[in-house]
């Protein structure tokens, strides 16, 4: 959406795990479908969501609120369990199965929907340089710029979020 008088929203995306990838993409696609001009600024670990080969995981480590529906109830995973090798892969597999079972769009699908809805994707060039990413590692249609470019957008947005 690129109407000059449309409301706008910007989101800083700093995390690139499976579970942290959903909030900014769901909010962006929803806002765009409601007619808002939406900008996502991807920095630090958020860049993982823009790789052509999206291979993100979920980890229960440090996420005390993580509960998974199992055996008719919600089971919390103690932090100490997250340190055991293979738990991240198991938690990722469980989350992906739950997402598929419930008919929730994948991160790739949400990312494609955001691009189709003309959500502006700004990639932090400093972070690209810092982590030695190459543009050819990333999906097409991205804008590479610095924080100043994002700040220009954020100062004109009615809604600014940090995820």
Secondary structure, 3 states (H helix, E strand, C coil): CCCCCCCEEEEEECCCCHHHHHHHHHHHHHHHHCCCEEEEEECHHHHHHHECCCCCCCCCCCCCCCEEEECCEEEECCHHHHHCCCHHHHHHHHHHHHHHHCCCCCHHHHHHHHHHCCCEEEEEHHHHHHCCCCHHHECCCCEEECHHHHHHHHCCCCEEEEC
